[in-house]
Amino acid sequence: MVAKGTDTAASIKLGKEQTDAMLNVQKEILEAYEQASRAWLARVKSEMDLWSALGAKLSATRTAPEALSVYQECIGQRMQMAAEDGRRLFDECQKITQKITGSLSKGWPTGSS
């Protein structure tokens, strides 16, 4: 009878440890998503600023070559932003993947302690 009570207590402890570990992983992943979300919102703002500036610059041009130069500059900036977006997306995915695999590599409590 004593062994059964000990097994139940160990099972409860194991369940709590597993639940706590899972909650910590979820918390870390949620924090990573929140950071990514803030970065992408800032990125959307910079995109709006870029296109707004293009409109203002184009309205101030006097010749077609001048307008083409302004447009070319804007497209160059947009291409640079796209490259940065790709790097950011890769880094964010890598960070989240590392958090998940890190939690798995730490191992879940086995209850044998």
C-alpha positions in Angstrom: 0.0 0.0 0.0 2.8 2.4 0.8 4.4 1.8 -2.6 1.1 2.7 -4.4 0.9 6.1 -2.5 4.6 6.8 -3.3 3.9 6.0 -7.0 0.9 8.4 -7.0 3.0 11.2 -5.4 5.8 10.6 -7.9 3.3 10.7 -10.8 1.8 13.9 -9.5 5.3 15.4 -9.2 6.2 14.2 -12.7 3.0 15.7 -14.1 3.7 19.0 -12.5 7.3 19.1 -13.7 6.2 18.3 -17.3 3.4 20.9 -17.1 5.9 23.5 -15.8 8.4 22.7 -18.5 5.8 22.9 -21.2 4.5 26.2 -19.9 8.1 27.6 -19.8 8.6 26.6 -23.4 5.3 28.1 -24.5 6.2 31.3 -22.6 9.6 31.5 -24.4 8.0 30.9 -27.8 5.3 33.5 -27.2 8.0 36.1 -26.2 9.9 35.3 -29.4 6.6 35.8 -31.4 5.9 39.1 -29.7 9.4 40.4 -30.5 9.0 39.3 -34.1 5.6 41.0 -34.2 7.0 44.3 -33.0 9.8 44.1 -35.5 7.4 43.4 -38.4 5.1 46.2 -37.4 8.1 48.6 -37.4 8.9 47.2 -40.8 5.4 47.9 -42.2 5.8 51.5 -41.0 9.1 51.8 -42.8 7.5 50.5 -45.9 4.7 53.1 -45.7 7.3 55.8 -45.1 9.2 54.7 -48.1 6.3 54.8 -50.5 5.0 58.1 -49.0 8.4 59.6 -49.5 8.4 58.4 -53.1 5.1 60.2 -53.8 6.4 63.4 -52.3 9.7 63.2 -54.3 7.9 62.4 -57.5 5.6 65.3 -57.2 8.6 67.6 -56.8 10.3 66.4 -60.0 10.4 68.5 -63.1 11.7 66.0 -65.8 11.2 62.4 -66.7 14.9 61.5 -66.1 14.7 63.1 -62.7 11.5 61.1 -61.9 13.1 57.9 -63.1 16.1 58.6 -60.9 13.9 59.1 -57.8 12.0 55.9 -58.6 15.2 53.9 -59.2 16.5 55.1 -55.8 13.2 54.0 -54.1 13.3 50.6 -55.8 16.9 50.1 -54.6 15.9 50.9 -51.1 12.9 48.5 -51.4 15.1 45.7 -52.6 17.5 46.2 -49.7 14.5 46.1 -47.3 13.4 42.8 -49.0 16.8 41.3 -48.4 16.7 42.4 -44.8 13.2 40.9 -44.5 14.6 37.6 -45.6 17.4 37.7 -43.1 15.0 38.7 -40.3 12.6 35.9 -41.2 15.4 33.3 -41.2 16.7 34.6 -37.9 13.3 34.5 -36.2 12.5 31.0 -37.5 15.9 29.9 -36.3 15.4 31.4 -32.9 12.0 29.8 -32.4 13.3 26.4 -33.7 16.2 26.7 -31.2 13.9 27.3 -28.3 11.8 24.3 -29.3 14.8 22.0 -29.8 16.5 23.4 -26.7 13.6 22.4 -24.6 13.6 18.9 -26.1 17.3 18.5 -25.6 17.1 19.4 -22.0 14.8 16.5 -21.7 11.5 16.2 -20.0 11.4 15.1 -16.4 11.4 11.3 -16.2 10.2 10.9 -12.7 13.2 8.7 -11.8 14.7 11.3 -9.6 
